[in-house]
Amino acid sequence: MDDFVDGWMCGWMDDFVDGWMCGWMDSFVDGWMCGWMDSFVDGWMCGCVDGWMVSLMDGCVDVWMDGWFR
């Protein structure tokens, strides 16, 4: 587990959803993540994630993230 992925993160994740995604990156997330987070403009995220991310998008959704995303 890596504390660097703890806390809220928002970003453009077109590999998984069409639109913005905000989620609480808790200890279930394993790996590393970096990116620009902004509520008003498109952002970017990169990293290798293998684990669960509980996301908030018009409600709670569980998203399984395995491998690389950008």
Number of C-alpha atoms within 10 A of each C-alpha: 12 13 13 12 20 15 11 12 20 21 22 22 19 13 9 13 10 9 11 18 18 18 19 16 20 18 15 15 22 20 16 15 20 14 15 14 17 14 12 7 10 14 15 15 16 15 14 16 19 16 15 17 21 17 19 15 13 7 6 10 12 11 13 14 16 12 11 12 15 16
